[in-house]
Amino acid sequence: MTVPDVRPIREAPGFQHAGKDEYYYRPLVAGETLMTYVAHVPPGGDMPPDQEEADQFELSLFMLDGELLATIGGQDRVLRTGEGQHIPRGTPFGVRNTTASTASFVLSFAPTPHSGDVESMFDDARARGTRVWTPEELAPVIGRTIFPFRS
């Protein structure tokens, strides 16, 4: 078995969720049954709940920085730095950033939405015409964060 290289967050490329939401994510770890990424939601940004996605995945979220208004199963709750949240499969999940600072969190999926490693995820996205943002392109979009994403 080959162990994948470590990828620092500040060096990770990423995507804009669904190509339209003000929600950006950087895949960090992918395996056969689990994928983890870091998401960034700029001030005023959001990702609406999606039942189709909810039916596919169980999620684990941990807030790294900032504050989000999360809608989980139709109920709103505030998630703050240092807090975690389990989102069972079948439970629609969305977030809104109503603050003046970028919010960032780790999100893990089971099962993985993409089989294979992180690099193959980027290759598949490019082949579909999905924009892969470089870390330099993401920096001004996500703004300043307290957590050390960039050196």
Contacts in CASP RR format, 6 or more apart in sequence:
PFRMAT RR
TARGET T0000
AUTHOR 0000-0000-0000
METHOD contacts of the structure
MODEL  1
MTVPDVRPIREAPGFQHAGKDEYYYRPLVAGETLMTYVAHVPPGGDMPPD
QEEADQFELSLFMLDGELLATIGGQDRVLRTGEGQHIPRGTPFGVRNTTA
STASFVLSFAPTPHSGDVESMFDDARARGTRVWTPEELAPVIGRTIFPFR
S
4 29 0 8 1.000
4 117 0 8 1.000
4 118 0 8 1.000
7 28 0 8 1.000
7 118 0 8 1.000
9 26 0 8 1.000
9 28 0 8 1.000
9 38 0 8 1.000
9 149 0 8 1.000
10 135 0 8 1.000
10 148 0 8 1.000
10 149 0 8 1.000
10 150 0 8 1.000
10 151 0 8 1.000
11 135 0 8 1.000
12 26 0 8 1.000
12 27 0 8 1.000
12 28 0 8 1.000
12 38 0 8 1.000
12 135 0 8 1.000
13 26 0 8 1.000
13 122 0 8 1.000
13 132 0 8 1.000
13 133 0 8 1.000
13 134 0 8 1.000
13 135 0 8 1.000
13 138 0 8 1.000
14 24 0 8 1.000
14 25 0 8 1.000
14 26 0 8 1.000
14 27 0 8 1.000
14 122 0 8 1.000
14 132 0 8 1.000
14 133 0 8 1.000
14 138 0 8 1.000
15 24 0 8 1.000
15 25 0 8 1.000
15 27 0 8 1.000
15 125 0 8 1.000
15 130 0 8 1.000
15 131 0 8 1.000
15 132 0 8 1.000
15 133 0 8 1.000
16 23 0 8 1.000
16 24 0 8 1.000
16 131 0 8 1.000
16 133 0 8 1.000
17 23 0 8 1.000
17 24 0 8 1.000
17 25 0 8 1.000
17 39 0 8 1.000
17 47 0 8 1.000
18 47 0 8 1.000
19 130 0 8 1.000
19 131 0 8 1.000
21 45 0 8 1.000
21 46 0 8 1.000
21 47 0 8 1.000
21 48 0 8 1.000
22 41 0 8 1.000
22 42 0 8 1.000
22 44 0 8 1.000
22 45 0 8 1.000
22 46 0 8 1.000
22 47 0 8 1.000
23 39 0 8 1.000
23 40 0 8 1.000
23 41 0 8 1.000
23 45 0 8 1.000
23 46 0 8 1.000
23 47 0 8 1.000
23 95 0 8 1.000
24 39 0 8 1.000
24 40 0 8 1.000
24 41 0 8 1.000
24 42 0 8 1.000
24 133 0 8 1.000
24 138 0 8 1.000
24 141 0 8 1.000
24 142 0 8 1.000
25 37 0 8 1.000
25 38 0 8 1.000
25 39 0 8 1.000
25 40 0 8 1.000
25 107 0 8 1.000
26 37 0 8 1.000
26 38 0 8 1.000
26 39 0 8 1.000
26 40 0 8 1.000
26 138 0 8 1.000
27 35 0 8 1.000
27 36 0 8 1.000
27 37 0 8 1.000
27 118 0 8 1.000
27 121 0 8 1.000
27 122 0 8 1.000
28 36 0 8 1.000
28 37 0 8 1.000
28 38 0 8 1.000
28 118 0 8 1.000
29 35 0 8 1.000
29 36 0 8 1.000
29 118 0 8 1.000
30 36 0 8 1.000
30 112 0 8 1.000
30 114 0 8 1.000
30 116 0 8 1.000
30 117 0 8 1.000
30 118 0 8 1.000
30 121 0 8 1.000
31 112 0 8 1.000
31 115 0 8 1.000
31 116 0 8 1.000
31 117 0 8 1.000
32 112 0 8 1.000
32 115 0 8 1.000
32 116 0 8 1.000
33 110 0 8 1.000
33 111 0 8 1.000
33 112 0 8 1.000
34 108 0 8 1.000
34 109 0 8 1.000
34 110 0 8 1.000
34 111 0 8 1.000
34 112 0 8 1.000
35 108 0 8 1.000
35 109 0 8 1.000
35 112 0 8 1.000
35 113 0 8 1.000
35 114 0 8 1.000
36 106 0 8 1.000
36 107 0 8 1.000
36 108 0 8 1.000
36 109 0 8 1.000
37 106 0 8 1.000
37 107 0 8 1.000
38 64 0 8 1.000
38 104 0 8 1.000
38 105 0 8 1.000
38 106 0 8 1.000
38 107 0 8 1.000
38 149 0 8 1.000
39 104 0 8 1.000
39 105 0 8 1.000
39 106 0 8 1.000
39 107 0 8 1.000
40 102 0 8 1.000
40 103 0 8 1.000
40 104 0 8 1.000
40 138 0 8 1.000
40 141 0 8 1.000
40 142 0 8 1.000
40 145 0 8 1.000
41 47 0 8 1.000
41 68 0 8 1.000
41 95 0 8 1.000
41 96 0 8 1.000
41 97 0 8 1.000
41 102 0 8 1.000
41 103 0 8 1.000
41 104 0 8 1.000
42 97 0 8 1.000
42 102 0 8 1.000
42 141 0 8 1.000
42 142 0 8 1.000
42 143 0 8 1.000
43 97 0 8 1.000
43 99 0 8 1.000
43 100 0 8 1.000
43 101 0 8 1.000
43 102 0 8 1.000
44 96 0 8 1.000
44 97 0 8 1.000
44 98 0 8 1.000
45 96 0 8 1.000
45 97 0 8 1.000
46 94 0 8 1.000
46 95 0 8 1.000
46 96 0 8 1.000
46 97 0 8 1.000
47 94 0 8 1.000
47 95 0 8 1.000
48 94 0 8 1.000
49 71 0 8 1.000
49 73 0 8 1.000
49 74 0 8 1.000
49 92 0 8 1.000
49 93 0 8 1.000
49 94 0 8 1.000
50 92 0 8 1.000
50 93 0 8 1.000
50 94 0 8 1.000
51 90 0 8 1.000
51 92 0 8 1.000
53 92 0 8 1.000
53 93 0 8 1.000
54 87 0 8 1.000
54 89 0 8 1.000
54 90 0 8 1.000
54 91 0 8 1.000
54 92 0 8 1.000
54 93 0 8 1.000
55 89 0 8 1.000
55 90 0 8 1.000
56 89 0 8 1.000
56 111 0 8 1.000
56 113 0 8 1.000
57 89 0 8 1.000
57 109 0 8 1.000
57 110 0 8 1.000
57 111 0 8 1.000
57 113 0 8 1.000
58 86 0 8 1.000
58 87 0 8 1.000
58 88 0 8 1.000
58 89 0 8 1.000
58 109 0 8 1.000
58 110 0 8 1.000
59 86 0 8 1.000
59 87 0 8 1.000
59 93 0 8 1.000
59 107 0 8 1.000
59 108 0 8 1.000
59 109 0 8 1.000
59 110 0 8 1.000
60 84 0 8 1.000
60 85 0 8 1.000
60 86 0 8 1.000
60 87 0 8 1.000
60 107 0 8 1.000
60 108 0 8 1.000
60 110 0 8 1.000
61 70 0 8 1.000
61 79 0 8 1.000
61 84 0 8 1.000
61 85 0 8 1.000
61 86 0 8 1.000
61 87 0 8 1.000
61 105 0 8 1.000
61 106 0 8 1.000
61 107 0 8 1.000
61 108 0 8 1.000
62 82 0 8 1.000
62 83 0 8 1.000
62 84 0 8 1.000
62 85 0 8 1.000
62 105 0 8 1.000
62 106 0 8 1.000
63 79 0 8 1.000
63 80 0 8 1.000
63 81 0 8 1.000
63 82 0 8 1.000
63 83 0 8 1.000
63 84 0 8 1.000
63 103 0 8 1.000
63 104 0 8 1.000
63 105 0 8 1.000
64 81 0 8 1.000
64 82 0 8 1.000
64 104 0 8 1.000
64 105 0 8 1.000
64 106 0 8 1.000
64 145 0 8 1.000
64 147 0 8 1.000
65 81 0 8 1.000
65 101 0 8 1.000
65 102 0 8 1.000
65 103 0 8 1.000
65 104 0 8 1.000
65 105 0 8 1.000
65 145 0 8 1.000
65 146 0 8 1.000
65 147 0 8 1.000
66 80 0 8 1.000
66 81 0 8 1.000
66 99 0 8 1.000
66 101 0 8 1.000
66 102 0 8 1.000
66 103 0 8 1.000
66 104 0 8 1.000
66 146 0 8 1.000
67 78 0 8 1.000
67 79 0 8 1.000
67 80 0 8 1.000
67 81 0 8 1.000
67 97 0 8 1.000
67 99 0 8 1.000
67 101 0 8 1.000
67 103 0 8 1.000
68 78 0 8 1.000
68 79 0 8 1.000
68 95 0 8 1.000
68 96 0 8 1.000
68 97 0 8 1.000
68 103 0 8 1.000
68 105 0 8 1.000
69 76 0 8 1.000
69 77 0 8 1.000
69 78 0 8 1.000
69 95 0 8 1.000
69 96 0 8 1.000
69 97 0 8 1.000
69 98 0 8 1.000
70 76 0 8 1.000
70 77 0 8 1.000
70 78 0 8 1.000
70 79 0 8 1.000
70 85 0 8 1.000
70 93 0 8 1.000
70 94 0 8 1.000
70 95 0 8 1.000
70 96 0 8 1.000
71 92 0 8 1.000
71 93 0 8 1.000
71 94 0 8 1.000
71 95 0 8 1.000
71 96 0 8 1.000
72 85 0 8 1.000
72 87 0 8 1.000
72 91 0 8 1.000
72 92 0 8 1.000
72 93 0 8 1.000
72 94 0 8 1.000
73 91 0 8 1.000
73 92 0 8 1.000
73 93 0 8 1.000
74 92 0 8 1.000
77 85 0 8 1.000
79 85 0 8 1.000
79 95 0 8 1.000
79 105 0 8 1.000
81 146 0 8 1.000
87 93 0 8 1.000
95 103 0 8 1.000
97 103 0 8 1.000
101 144 0 8 1.000
102 142 0 8 1.000
102 143 0 8 1.000
102 144 0 8 1.000
102 145 0 8 1.000
104 142 0 8 1.000
104 145 0 8 1.000
104 147 0 8 1.000
104 149 0 8 1.000
114 120 0 8 1.000
114 121 0 8 1.000
114 124 0 8 1.000
122 132 0 8 1.000
125 132 0 8 1.000
126 132 0 8 1.000
133 141 0 8 1.000
135 150 0 8 1.000
139 150 0 8 1.000
142 149 0 8 1.000
END
